[in-house]
Structure formats: structure tokens, C-alpha cells
Amino acid sequence: MSIYNHLLTVIGKRGAAYLILIDPDKLHEDKLAAFTAQCEAAGVDGFLIGGSLLIHDNVEGYVRKLKELTGIPVIIFPGAINQVVKTADALLYISIISGRNAEHLIGKHVIAAPLIKMSGIEPISCGYMLIESGVRTTAEYISGSMPIPRRKPEIAAATALAAEYMGMKLVYLEAGSGADNHVPFEMVQMVSKMI
């Protein structure tokens, strides 16, 4: 079963999937065993690996170590092309749909597509929306994208619908690391109702 179908099955049974984002720059390999044991006990359905700016010099080895420790699926959450690694189970093929920077809508995807195909990992198309958080986040800075205003849930809902119509399987709403405010619940609800 594909990772995407596995997640759909989990969502069908429980109404949601529980995914944990791991930034290899922040969680060192020597702490992975204890962390994965806690995650397994908590019922985590998948690990997202990556970040907007990743300094870690061996993402492939990091993912390999994580997979040795657990049977939980490992999904790359790439902030850059150098985060495409063949040791993962899947990759969120992210297009930053909240912004208007063509490099993050399609440009980098053209470069990454052959690498993903050669790696054999499962790509899962994902519309990524940055949501205003109260501070400028790393994701905003690195991507050069203006976030969707937090008091405009209708913009997020329409953007998510456009992503669905363009064939994207998932949408991801994020305020960004270090955000002062989380994504508003009303926005999540409106997006959920729209798609």
C-alpha cells in the first residue's frame, strides 16, 4: 500500500493522521531512539523530515537511522532539493501556493522531478500555504513568499480549492517555525469544509 493510501486509511478510521515533523538540525541522532520510542507509544502515524533551512550534512543517513529504529513511515518535508533522499518512504512534493514566487510554484519542481523518479520514493503532491504568524519566519524568508493574512480564512479556503482542482492530494497550512501565533482554527475549519 502506498504511504498516501496508508494515510487515507488512517484518516478514514480516526478522522485524522498524527504526523510529527523532525528537523535533523534540532533533533540529534543520539536522541532518535528515545524520541521514536515516545512517538510509537503516542501512536504517531508518520514522521515528516526536513525544514526550510537544513544545515545537516547527511539527511540520507539520518533517515536511514530513523528507519532502523521504527517501522513508522518516513516522509520527506523538503525545504530544498538537497533534501530529496532515496532512503525515505515518501516525499511531500510541495508547491508554495500561498506565494507568487514561480520558483516555488514550479521552478524547483522541474529540477527535483527526475531526482525523485530516480530515487524511487513516492511523491505526494501537496499545496503548502504559509499563514501570517505575527513574526517573519524562516519559511517566509527562504521562500520569499508573503503569507496569507491570518484574518482572511476565505483566501486560504479558495487557495486550497485551487490546489485540489490542480490535482494536489494534500494541503498543508503552516505558520512557520518560531511563529508567535498558530494557524487560526477558523481557517483550518473553512479549508476543511471547502475541500
Secondary structure by P-SEA (a helix, b strand, c coil): ccaaaaaaaaaaaccbbbbbbbccccccccaaaaaaaaaaaacccbbbbbccccccccaaaaaaaaaaacccbbbbbcccccccccccccccccccccccccccccaaaaaaaaaaaaaccbbbbbbbbbcccccccaaaaaacccccccccaaaaaaaaaaaaaacccbbbbbccccccccccaaaaaaaaaac
